[in-house]
Amino acid sequence: MKKLIGVTIFVALLLGLGLSWFRADQAQKALKTDTIAHLESRGYQIESDVEDISVVNVGQQDRTYAVAVTFYDEPDFAYLYTYRDNSDQIRQLPVGDEEREEFSLQHLED
């Protein structure tokens, strides 16, 4: 009986972890898709303007995701995009003063 309870708990944990991973994966894909749509709405051609676009964890332990976008004409800087608070709209994360001094930042948004 103890073995059955142990196996049941193990299976429940695996299912929980699997579901958690699936939800996080779906959320990351949606964020990337929405960011691409945002960039296209601003006139960017993804194939010719964007060198790299990838989802990154910006929240360390709490797993908060953003999309890092590197443009061909600024290959040394990645702009970060995420959802506005309590919204499904994409926004560009603010850039610090040090970055403003070091890079030309041709793709800053308001």
RAVENDA-V593759 format. One record per helix or strand of 2 or more residues. SS is the DSSP state (~ for helix, > for strand). FROM is the first residue (numbers start at 0). TO is the last residue. Records with the same first field share a line. If there is no record, write none. Layout:
SS: FROM-TO, FROM-TO
This chain:
~: 1-40, 45-48, 59-61, 96-101
>: 49-56, 64-70, 73-82, 89-91
